[in-house]
Amino acid sequence: MDLFFISNMIKNIISTFFQNGIWVVGFFYFLIKIFDNKTLKIFSKYIIIVVLVLLFFHSVLVSI
């Protein structure tokens, strides 16, 4: 029973993270493609990292 719970929880964490994370990465990818600016590229890299970390913590908290 514990193995099923853990595997289901990990599956939910991964699926929630990637379902929401793809939108973040896609948004900043197209933002960089539209506006070719060096400062925007550096700034968006940091924002992507911060948002993905927050999404990961959110995915873990929702799945527990």
TAKA-V684533 format. One record per backbone hydrogen bond with DSSP energy under -1.0 kcal/mol. NH is the residue of the N-H (numbers start at 1). CO is the residue of the C=O. If there is no record, write none. Layout:
nh->NH co->CO
nh->NH co->CO
This chain:
nh->5 co->1
nh->6 co->2
nh->7 co->3
nh->8 co->4
nh->9 co->5
nh->10 co->6
nh->11 co->7
nh->12 co->8
nh->13 co->9
nh->14 co->10
nh->15 co->11
nh->16 co->12
nh->17 co->13
nh->18 co->14
nh->19 co->15
nh->20 co->16
nh->21 co->17
nh->22 co->18
nh->24 co->20
nh->25 co->21
nh->26 co->22
nh->27 co->23
nh->28 co->24
nh->29 co->25
nh->30 co->26
nh->31 co->27
nh->32 co->28
nh->33 co->29
nh->34 co->30
nh->35 co->31
nh->37 co->35
nh->41 co->37
nh->42 co->38
nh->43 co->39
nh->44 co->40
nh->45 co->41
nh->46 co->42
nh->47 co->43
nh->48 co->44
nh->49 co->45
nh->50 co->46
nh->51 co->47
nh->52 co->48
nh->53 co->49
nh->54 co->50
nh->55 co->51
nh->56 co->52
nh->57 co->53
nh->58 co->54
nh->59 co->55
nh->60 co->56
nh->61 co->57
nh->62 co->58
nh->63 co->59
nh->64 co->60
